[in-house]
């Protein structure tokens, strides 16, 4: 099969890239990490105005989706620009609510998610919710039960300061039973796809920054990019990203078609993109030298996201096990 993005899809990605590039995301990320939510919520509104969240919401709930391919395109750009906030968790919550229906309040929350009026964090299979302190609601799935809460414990430190983790507390039970389990499984697939796309975009941003640095930094009166070892390291990073990209879009197509293999394909894409993004971060750290270890340059905001994204919504070992399980 030969898969190419349409002109409309490419233009959508370019438009989103341009909008985010003009939004000063490094300052937004630093503010979010410090608990200042206003800049992040303003950027969230601009992302919503581009219909990113609406891509995960069906038309009957004022969305334009679900459109997994366009959603993957969006999250590549969100990762490229390191946009903070529970972006993945909100689209995963939309997928969960859409499957569960009115029993969980889909008619109330989905239009708000599509419009960008609601930030919702979905917590499934982990004790901590991402950005619970910024969310309008947290959906907590435990076994075959889901509850909604807006109460949480203290924010915990994270490798990425902009990923603010807190344990959700209490809440109201919305539904229980096999339907919750099935909806949660679908939401995890959506979350893994979006996280894989984020990792891909993050890796491409790190590679571009590292190539530019290698062209400018000199040693022995020549650019370090002329050294064979540096060329090989950059080439290996590019190959990893190029290999991961078709897996991400193939997984999006499988999810859009409701293919029986969708879960396995999403897990494979998550492994490839997560590892490629993490490899790009290690390459950036090494080739930037001592500069890569400091927090002052914006580069650190990208580097520190790579490892958490690789492990979020399924570690490489968990995703490989999903692939092998068939």
Secondary structure, 3 states (H helix, E strand, C coil): CCCCCCHHHHHHHHHHHHHHHCCCHHHHHHHHHCCCCHHHHHHHHHHHHCCCHHHHCEHHHCCCECCHHHHHHHHHHHHHCCCCCCHHHHHHHHHHHHHHHHHHCHHHHHHHHHHCCCCEEEEECCCCEECCCCCCEEEEEECCEEEEECEECCCECCCCCCCCEECEECCEEEEECHHHHHHHHHHHHHHHHHHHHHHHHHHHHHHHHHHHHHHHCEECCEEHHHCHHHHHHHHHHHHHHHHHHHHHHHHHHHHHHCCCCHHHHHHHHHHHHHHHHHHHHHHHHHHCHHHHHCCCCCHHHHHHHHHHHHHCCCCHHHHHHHHHHC
